[in-house]
Amino acid sequence: MDINNKKKRLFINFSNHPSSAWSEQQLEAACQLGQVVDLPFPQVDPAMTGEQVQSLAGECVSTILGMGAPDDLTVHVMGEMTVIFHVVTALKAHGVRCVASTTERMVTEADGKKITEFHFVQFREY
């Protein structure tokens, strides 16, 4: 048995931006942290109460923790801010590494219209 294959590190993309649409640079950076697995961020009704948001976040955390040992997980968390807060707080309490993607915003104007592009720079730890 190969000891190097004993643990399976995962990079969980918990966002609404599937890794299949990422730039080569972003995908390479994620792969350095583990096997990339997409987990869609839930739709969050703006009318939800704080308690409902906490409950939703708890369900998300349970799903993520069920995917592997905390030491083997890195979670890319991007989505609705209050859910992010509760998810990241809970995951970090379990020893899970949580990251956000950083981008450079490029704005150009053509024919009176602004065109905005975002270019991946790095993953930054929460």
C-alpha positions, -999 to 999 in steps of 0.1 A, spaced: 0 0 0 14 34 -10 13 58 20 11 88 -3 -23 76 -16 -36 69 19 -53 103 23 -74 120 -3 -72 157 -2 -102 176 -16 -106 211 -28 -143 217 -25 -156 245 -47 -186 257 -27 -198 284 -50 -221 291 -80 -191 292 -104 -184 256 -116 -147 247 -119 -153 237 -155 -156 274 -163 -125 285 -144 -93 297 -161 -64 273 -164 -45 294 -138 -74 291 -112 -78 254 -119 -41 247 -115 -40 266 -82 -70 246 -69 -55 213 -80 -24 220 -59 -47 220 -29 -66 188 -37 -89 171 -61 -114 196 -72 -151 188 -64 -179 212 -72 -206 217 -45 -232 244 -56 -238 272 -32 -275 273 -23 -299 299 -34 -306 322 -4 -340 339 -2 -335 375 9 -365 372 32 -350 344 53 -346 351 90 -313 349 107 -323 316 122 -332 302 88 -298 313 74 -280 296 103 -300 264 97 -292 265 60 -255 271 68 -255 242 93 -269 218 66 -241 230 42 -215 224 69 -228 189 76 -226 181 39 -190 194 36 -178 176 67 -193 144 53 -169 147 23 -137 139 42 -115 144 72 -112 181 82 -74 180 77 -79 168 41 -104 195 30 -99 230 16 -132 247 9 -135 276 -16 -164 295 -1 -180 322 -23 -217 333 -22 -242 351 0 -223 369 27 -243 359 59 -242 322 48 -205 325 41 -200 339 76 -217 310 94 -202 283 71 -166 296 74 -170 301 112 -182 265 117 -157 249 92 -128 267 108 -139 255 142 -136 219 129 -101 226 115 -111 229 78 -91 253 57 -114 279 40 -104 301 11 -118 328 -12 -107 336 -47 -92 370 -54 -95 386 -88 -83 416 -107 -112 436 -122 -105 448 -157 -130 474 -171 -129 486 -207 -153 508 -227 -165 501 -262 -192 518 -280 -204 535 -248 -207 502 -230 -186 491 -200 -172 456 -203 -160 441 -170 -137 410 -169 -123 394 -138 -89 377 -138 -80 352 -111 -50 361 -89 -49 337 -60 -68 319 -33 -67 338 0 -74 321 33 -103 333 55 
